[in-house]
Structures are given as C-alpha cells and as structure tokens.
Amino acid sequence: MNLIEKKLKEALGLMVSRRSLLTGGLVALASSFIPRKAFSTVKDMLVPDRSLFVYNTYTGETLNASYWSDGQYIMDALHEINHIFRDHLTETIETIDTNLLDLLFALKEQLKITEPFNIVSGYRTPQTNAKLRQHKRGVAKNSLHMFGKAVDIRVPGYSTKALRLAAIELKGGGVGYYPRSAFVHMDVGEVRYW
C-alpha cells in the first residue's frame, strides 16, 4: 500500500467515524420526540428475549419464564404469568397487560435485578378491591389492579426507596411508595407519583 492509498484509507476511516457519530446523535435526538410505544418497537429489535422471575408472596409460587422472544409474546408464558398474578383470595385469573410486564422487565434491566419480583398484589377482582378498601387506606376505588394494569412489588436485596426511584425514572406509569408496608406500586396508567 503506497502513501496515498494509506492517507485515503485513514481519511475514509475518519469520515465513517464522524458519520457514525452524527448518525448516532441524530437517532438519540429523534428518539426523544418519539412516543414511548413507538420507541418500544426499536427496542424490540435490540432485545432478543424478555424474561421475568416472579414469586407470589401469598401462594408461595415461583415462575422464571421468558415471555417474549423473536419479536413476539409467548402465549404459554403469558398464561403462566396470568396465573401467578391472579387474585389469590378468589382464585380468579385475568389477563395481565403486557405493557406492565415490559415495565417490570425494564426495571429489572435498569437495576440489574437477579432476585425474583415478590408480587404482593397483582390482579384483583372488584370484590377483593372493595374488601381491601374497607380495611386499608390508599386503595383506589377504580384501581388499575382490577384491569391487570398494576402490581405491588418488593425485591429481596433492594430497598423500596431504590425501587421507587428507579420506577419513577422509567416514566412508564404510576408509582406509589408504601415504605411501612415495604412495597412499591407500579402501573401502566397515567404517569403520576404518590
């Protein structure tokens, strides 16, 4: 390789590096204007597999399952997740919103969680929700738990404060902080905090 070819190759390498940098910056800038739902399709291409490790604190059941792979949700795994998130008082199983599962997965990835999410409350029937409202403060009349869009969690080795701060940072929905009861509420409703 002569000197001219070497200089040309170095210049082209520099141009590619600048082009890559510019492209990356434009993608980052554009992503700040893309709605969360649309941006998730970009993320789908980057993350080949999503899994959750969950433990139901009332039934003692544990599940460690991949619920999304190769660009689609895995129905068998979703059925297992619906079962473990069920209303344990009535044994009623309802569909859990996949956006909620994705939010838990994002929290897991953000905090590098390897322990199971302890599910304090997943799905609730309207009857169970009404019963809880009679005995506990802070239970919403139209709780998103009744629609499979909310979960109350704790994670061994993580403070509720750390979970709350990370959940707020995700901006994926509502985040409730219950330090006395040692759990954090997460839902996929409007972004709000209490």
Phi and psi in degrees as GROMACS dihedral restraints (atoms count N, CA, C in turn):
[ dihedral_restraints ]
;  ai    aj    ak    al  type     phi  dphi    fc
    3     4     5     6     1   -81.7    20    10
    4     5     6     7     1   174.2    20    10
    6     7     8     9     1   -61.5    20    10
    7     8     9    10     1   -40.1    20    10
    9    10    11    12     1   -65.4    20    10
   10    11    12    13     1   -44.9    20    10
   12    13    14    15     1   -62.3    20    10
   13    14    15    16     1   -39.2    20    10
   15    16    17    18     1   -64.0    20    10
   16    17    18    19     1   -45.5    20    10
   18    19    20    21     1   -64.7    20    10
   19    20    21    22     1   -39.7    20    10
   21    22    23    24     1   -63.3    20    10
   22    23    24    25     1   -43.9    20    10
   24    25    26    27     1   -62.5    20    10
   25    26    27    28     1   -42.7    20    10
   27    28    29    30     1   -63.1    20    10
   28    29    30    31     1   -42.4    20    10
   30    31    32    33     1   -64.4    20    10
   31    32    33    34     1   -42.4    20    10
   33    34    35    36     1   -64.6    20    10
   34    35    36    37     1   -39.3    20    10
   36    37    38    39     1   -61.3    20    10
   37    38    39    40     1   -41.7    20    10
   39    40    41    42     1   -65.2    20    10
   40    41    42    43     1   -41.0    20    10
   42    43    44    45     1   -63.9    20    10
   43    44    45    46     1   -40.8    20    10
   45    46    47    48     1   -64.0    20    10
   46    47    48    49     1   -41.5    20    10
   48    49    50    51     1   -63.0    20    10
   49    50    51    52     1   -43.1    20    10
   51    52    53    54     1   -66.3    20    10
   52    53    54    55     1   -41.4    20    10
   54    55    56    57     1   -62.7    20    10
   55    56    57    58     1   -43.3    20    10
   57    58    59    60     1   -62.5    20    10
   58    59    60    61     1   -42.1    20    10
   60    61    62    63     1   -63.0    20    10
   61    62    63    64     1   -46.1    20    10
   63    64    65    66     1   -62.4    20    10
   64    65    66    67     1   -44.9    20    10
   66    67    68    69     1   -61.3    20    10
   67    68    69    70     1   -45.7    20    10
   69    70    71    72     1   -60.2    20    10
   70    71    72    73     1   -41.5    20    10
   72    73    74    75     1   -64.5    20    10
   73    74    75    76     1   -41.1    20    10
   75    76    77    78     1   -65.9    20    10
   76    77    78    79     1   -39.8    20    10
   78    79    80    81     1   -63.0    20    10
   79    80    81    82     1   -43.6    20    10
   81    82    83    84     1   -62.2    20    10
   82    83    84    85     1   -43.8    20    10
   84    85    86    87     1   -64.0    20    10
   85    86    87    88     1   -46.6    20    10
   87    88    89    90     1   -62.9    20    10
   88    89    90    91     1   -36.5    20    10
   90    91    92    93     1   -64.5    20    10
   91    92    93    94     1   -25.0    20    10
   93    94    95    96     1   -71.4    20    10
   94    95    96    97     1   -16.7    20    10
   96    97    98    99     1  -100.5    20    10
   97    98    99   100     1    -8.2    20    10
   99   100   101   102     1   -84.5    20    10
  100   101   102   103     1   133.6    20    10
  102   103   104   105     1   -58.7    20    10
  103   104   105   106     1   150.5    20    10
  105   106   107   108     1   -51.4    20    10
  106   107   108   109     1   -44.1    20    10
  108   109   110   111     1   -64.4    20    10
  109   110   111   112     1   -42.5    20    10
  111   112   113   114     1   -68.8    20    10
  112   113   114   115     1   -38.4    20    10
  114   115   116   117     1   -64.9    20    10
  115   116   117   118     1   -29.9    20    10
  117   118   119   120     1   -61.2    20    10
  118   119   120   121     1   -27.8    20    10
  120   121   122   123     1   -67.5    20    10
  121   122   123   124     1   -32.8    20    10
  123   124   125   126     1   -67.0    20    10
  124   125   126   127     1   -44.6    20    10
  126   127   128   129     1   -61.9    20    10
  127   128   129   130     1   -36.0    20    10
  129   130   131   132     1   -56.4    20    10
  130   131   132   133     1   -35.6    20    10
  132   133   134   135     1   -72.9    20    10
  133   134   135   136     1   -25.3    20    10
  135   136   137   138     1   -89.6    20    10
  136   137   138   139     1   -28.4    20    10
  138   139   140   141     1  -106.7    20    10
  139   140   141   142     1   109.0    20    10
  141   142   143   144     1   -73.8    20    10
  142   143   144   145     1   -21.0    20    10
  144   145   146   147     1  -150.4    20    10
  145   146   147   148     1   140.2    20    10
  147   148   149   150     1  -125.2    20    10
  148   149   150   151     1   131.9    20    10
  150   151   152   153     1  -137.8    20    10
  151   152   153   154     1   156.5    20    10
  153   154   155   156     1  -132.7    20    10
  154   155   156   157     1   143.8    20    10
  156   157   158   159     1  -114.9    20    10
  157   158   159   160     1   112.3    20    10
  159   160   161   162     1  -128.2    20    10
  160   161   162   163     1   151.7    20    10
  162   163   164   165     1  -135.9    20    10
  163   164   165   166     1   124.9    20    10
  165   166   167   168     1   -86.7    20    10
  166   167   168   169     1   116.4    20    10
  168   169   170   171     1   -67.6    20    10
  169   170   171   172     1   -19.5    20    10
  171   172   173   174     1   -93.8    20    10
  172   173   174   175     1   -36.8    20    10
  174   175   176   177     1   -97.3    20    10
  175   176   177   178     1   -16.7    20    10
  177   178   179   180     1    78.9    20    10
  178   179   180   181     1     5.9    20    10
  180   181   182   183     1   -79.9    20    10
  181   182   183   184     1   144.1    20    10
  183   184   185   186     1  -124.1    20    10
  184   185   186   187     1   144.8    20    10
  186   187   188   189     1  -142.8    20    10
  187   188   189   190     1   130.5    20    10
  189   190   191   192     1  -126.5    20    10
  190   191   192   193     1   103.7    20    10
  192   193   194   195     1  -141.9    20    10
  193   194   195   196     1   143.8    20    10
  195   196   197   198     1   -81.1    20    10
  196   197   198   199     1   124.8    20    10
  198   199   200   201     1  -110.8    20    10
  199   200   201   202     1    -5.0    20    10
  201   202   203   204     1  -146.9    20    10
  202   203   204   205     1   130.1    20    10
  204   205   206   207     1  -157.4    20    10
  205   206   207   208     1   149.1    20    10
  207   208   209   210     1    52.2    20    10
  208   209   210   211     1    39.1    20    10
  210   211   212   213     1    80.9    20    10
  211   212   213   214     1    11.2    20    10
  213   214   215   216     1  -150.7    20    10
  214   215   216   217     1   158.1    20    10
  216   217   218   219     1   -75.8    20    10
  217   218   219   220     1   147.1    20    10
  219   220   221   222     1   -99.0    20    10
  220   221   222   223     1   110.3    20    10
  222   223   224   225     1   -59.9    20    10
  223   224   225   226     1   -42.2    20    10
  225   226   227   228     1   -59.9    20    10
  226   227   228   229     1   -42.5    20    10
  228   229   230   231     1   -66.6    20    10
  229   230   231   232     1   -39.1    20    10
  231   232   233   234     1   -63.1    20    10
  232   233   234   235     1   -38.5    20    10
  234   235   236   237     1   -63.5    20    10
  235   236   237   238     1   -39.9    20    10
  237   238   239   240     1   -66.1    20    10
  238   239   240   241     1   -40.0    20    10
  240   241   242   243     1   -66.1    20    10
  241   242   243   244     1   -43.5    20    10
  243   244   245   246     1   -56.1    20    10
  244   245   246   247     1   -40.1    20    10
  246   247   248   249     1   -65.2    20    10
  247   248   249   250     1   -45.9    20    10
  249   250   251   252     1   -73.0    20    10
  250   251   252   253     1   -24.1    20    10
  252   253   254   255     1   -87.2    20    10
  253   254   255   256     1     1.1    20    10
  255   256   257   258     1   -60.6    20    10
  256   257   258   259     1   164.3    20    10
  258   259   260   261     1   -73.1    20    10
  259   260   261   262     1   106.3    20    10
  261   262   263   264     1   -71.4    20    10
  262   263   264   265     1   -17.6    20    10
  264   265   266   267     1   -77.2    20    10
  265   266   267   268     1   -34.7    20    10
  267   268   269   270     1  -111.3    20    10
  268   269   270   271     1    -7.5    20    10
  270   271   272   273     1    63.8    20    10
  271   272   273   274     1    21.8    20    10
  273   274   275   276     1   -81.9    20    10
  274   275   276   277     1   129.4    20    10
  276   277   278   279     1  -106.2    20    10
  277   278   279   280     1   134.2    20    10
  279   280   281   282     1  -135.4    20    10
  280   281   282   283     1   160.0    20    10
  282   283   284   285     1   -69.8    20    10
  283   284   285   286     1   129.2    20    10
  285   286   287   288     1   -92.0    20    10
  286   287   288   289     1   131.5    20    10
  288   289   290   291     1   -59.9    20    10
  289   290   291   292     1   128.0    20    10
  291   292   293   294     1   -65.9    20    10
  292   293   294   295     1   -23.7    20    10
  294   295   296   297     1   -63.6    20    10
  295   296   297   298     1   -34.5    20    10
  297   298   299   300     1   -67.3    20    10
  298   299   300   301     1   -42.4    20    10
  300   301   302   303     1   -62.2    20    10
  301   302   303   304     1   -42.1    20    10
  303   304   305   306     1   -65.4    20    10
  304   305   306   307     1   -33.7    20    10
  306   307   308   309     1   -67.3    20    10
  307   308   309   310     1   -42.3    20    10
  309   310   311   312     1   -62.9    20    10
  310   311   312   313     1   -41.1    20    10
  312   313   314   315     1   -62.0    20    10
  313   314   315   316     1   -42.0    20    10
  315   316   317   318     1   -62.8    20    10
  316   317   318   319     1   -39.5    20    10
  318   319   320   321     1   -64.9    20    10
  319   320   321   322     1   -42.7    20    10
  321   322   323   324     1   -58.5    20    10
  322   323   324   325     1   -45.9    20    10
  324   325   326   327     1   -67.5    20    10
  325   326   327   328     1   -41.3    20    10
  327   328   329   330     1   -63.0    20    10
  328   329   330   331     1   -43.4    20    10
  330   331   332   333     1   -95.6    20    10
  331   332   333   334     1    -0.1    20    10
  333   334   335   336     1    56.8    20    10
  334   335   336   337     1    46.1    20    10
  336   337   338   339     1   -75.4    20    10
  337   338   339   340     1   129.9    20    10
  339   340   341   342     1  -114.7    20    10
  340   341   342   343     1   -17.4    20    10
  342   343   344   345     1   -79.5    20    10
  343   344   345   346     1   160.7    20    10
  345   346   347   348     1   -72.8    20    10
  346   347   348   349     1   146.7    20    10
  348   349   350   351     1   -70.1    20    10
  349   350   351   352     1   121.6    20    10
  351   352   353   354     1   -83.8    20    10
  352   353   354   355     1   115.0    20    10
  354   355   356   357     1   -85.8    20    10
  355   356   357   358     1   110.7    20    10
  357   358   359   360     1   -84.5    20    10
  358   359   360   361     1   -38.9    20    10
  360   361   362   363     1  -153.8    20    10
  361   362   363   364     1   126.8    20    10
  363   364   365   366     1  -111.4    20    10
  364   365   366   367     1  -114.1    20    10
  366   367   368   369     1   -71.3    20    10
  367   368   369   370     1   143.9    20    10
  369   370   371   372     1  -133.2    20    10
  370   371   372   373     1   136.8    20    10
  372   373   374   375     1   -71.4    20    10
  373   374   375   376     1   159.5    20    10
  375   376   377   378     1   -57.4    20    10
  376   377   378   379     1   -34.0    20    10
  378   379   380   381     1   -66.0    20    10
  379   380   381   382     1   -45.4    20    10
  381   382   383   384     1   -64.5    20    10
  382   383   384   385     1   -41.0    20    10
  384   385   386   387     1   -62.1    20    10
  385   386   387   388     1   -43.0    20    10
  387   388   389   390     1   -63.4    20    10
  388   389   390   391     1   -40.5    20    10
  390   391   392   393     1   -63.5    20    10
  391   392   393   394     1   -43.1    20    10
  393   394   395   396     1   -63.8    20    10
  394   395   396   397     1   -37.3    20    10
  396   397   398   399     1   -62.2    20    10
  397   398   399   400     1   -32.1    20    10
  399   400   401   402     1   -71.3    20    10
  400   401   402   403     1   -28.7    20    10
  402   403   404   405     1  -110.2    20    10
  403   404   405   406     1   -13.8    20    10
  405   406   407   408     1  -134.5    20    10
  406   407   408   409     1   144.5    20    10
  408   409   410   411     1   -79.7    20    10
  409   410   411   412     1   154.5    20    10
  411   412   413   414     1    85.0    20    10
  412   413   414   415     1     4.3    20    10
  414   415   416   417     1   -90.2    20    10
  415   416   417   418     1   118.7    20    10
  417   418   419   420     1   -71.8    20    10
  418   419   420   421     1   141.4    20    10
  420   421   422   423     1   -60.9    20    10
  421   422   423   424     1   -42.9    20    10
  423   424   425   426     1  -107.7    20    10
  424   425   426   427     1    48.6    20    10
  426   427   428   429     1   -53.5    20    10
  427   428   429   430     1   138.9    20    10
  429   430   431   432     1   -69.1    20    10
  430   431   432   433     1   -12.5    20    10
  432   433   434   435     1   -59.1    20    10
  433   434   435   436     1   -33.1    20    10
  435   436   437   438     1   -72.3    20    10
  436   437   438   439     1    -8.5    20    10
  438   439   440   441     1  -117.1    20    10
  439   440   441   442     1     9.5    20    10
  441   442   443   444     1    69.0    20    10
  442   443   444   445     1    25.8    20    10
  444   445   446   447     1  -115.4    20    10
  445   446   447   448     1    12.6    20    10
  447   448   449   450     1  -146.4    20    10
  448   449   450   451     1   153.5    20    10
  450   451   452   453     1  -149.5    20    10
  451   452   453   454     1   143.7    20    10
  453   454   455   456     1  -107.2    20    10
  454   455   456   457     1   127.5    20    10
  456   457   458   459     1  -133.5    20    10
  457   458   459   460     1   161.5    20    10
  459   460   461   462     1  -143.9    20    10
  460   461   462   463     1   159.1    20    10
  462   463   464   465     1  -135.5    20    10
  463   464   465   466     1   123.9    20    10
  465   466   467   468     1   -55.0    20    10
  466   467   468   469     1   132.9    20    10
  468   469   470   471     1    89.4    20    10
  469   470   471   472     1    -4.3    20    10
  471   472   473   474     1  -124.7    20    10
  472   473   474   475     1   132.3    20    10
  474   475   476   477     1   -73.1    20    10
  475   476   477   478     1   155.2    20    10
  477   478   479   480     1   -63.8    20    10
  478   479   480   481     1   -29.6    20    10
  480   481   482   483     1   -64.6    20    10
  481   482   483   484     1   -44.5    20    10
  483   484   485   486     1   -64.3    20    10
  484   485   486   487     1   -41.5    20    10
  486   487   488   489     1   -63.2    20    10
  487   488   489   490     1   -43.8    20    10
  489   490   491   492     1   -61.0    20    10
  490   491   492   493     1   -48.1    20    10
  492   493   494   495     1   -61.8    20    10
  493   494   495   496     1   -42.0    20    10
  495   496   497   498     1   -67.0    20    10
  496   497   498   499     1   -40.6    20    10
  498   499   500   501     1   -64.9    20    10
  499   500   501   502     1   -40.5    20    10
  501   502   503   504     1   -62.1    20    10
  502   503   504   505     1   -41.8    20    10
  504   505   506   507     1   -60.7    20    10
  505   506   507   508     1   -30.2    20    10
  507   508   509   510     1   -71.1    20    10
  508   509   510   511     1   -26.1    20    10
  510   511   512   513     1    52.8    20    10
  511   512   513   514     1    42.2    20    10
  513   514   515   516     1   -98.1    20    10
  514   515   516   517     1    -3.3    20    10
  516   517   518   519     1   158.4    20    10
  517   518   519   520     1  -151.8    20    10
  519   520   521   522     1   -80.3    20    10
  520   521   522   523     1   145.1    20    10
  522   523   524   525     1  -133.7    20    10
  523   524   525   526     1   119.5    20    10
  525   526   527   528     1  -110.7    20    10
  526   527   528   529     1   140.8    20    10
  528   529   530   531     1  -114.6    20    10
  529   530   531   532     1   118.1    20    10
  531   532   533   534     1  -126.1    20    10
  532   533   534   535     1    74.8    20    10
  534   535   536   537     1   -64.5    20    10
  535   536   537   538     1   -33.5    20    10
  537   538   539   540     1   -66.2    20    10
  538   539   540   541     1   -36.2    20    10
  540   541   542   543     1   -92.2    20    10
  541   542   543   544     1    -2.5    20    10
  543   544   545   546     1    58.7    20    10
  544   545   546   547     1    49.9    20    10
  546   547   548   549     1  -149.7    20    10
  547   548   549   550     1   163.3    20    10
  549   550   551   552     1  -120.8    20    10
  550   551   552   553     1   134.4    20    10
  552   553   554   555     1   -92.8    20    10
  553   554   555   556     1   133.5    20    10
  555   556   557   558     1  -129.8    20    10
  556   557   558   559     1   137.7    20    10
  558   559   560   561     1  -143.6    20    10
  559   560   561   562     1   168.8    20    10
  561   562   563   564     1  -108.5    20    10
  562   563   564   565     1    33.0    20    10
  564   565   566   567     1   -86.8    20    10
  565   566   567   568     1  -152.2    20    10
  567   568   569   570     1   -61.6    20    10
  568   569   570   571     1   149.2    20    10
  570   571   572   573     1   -72.5    20    10
  571   572   573   574     1   117.1    20    10
  573   574   575   576     1  -161.3    20    10
  574   575   576   577     1   159.5    20    10
  576   577   578   579     1  -136.4    20    10
  577   578   579   580     1   144.3    20    10
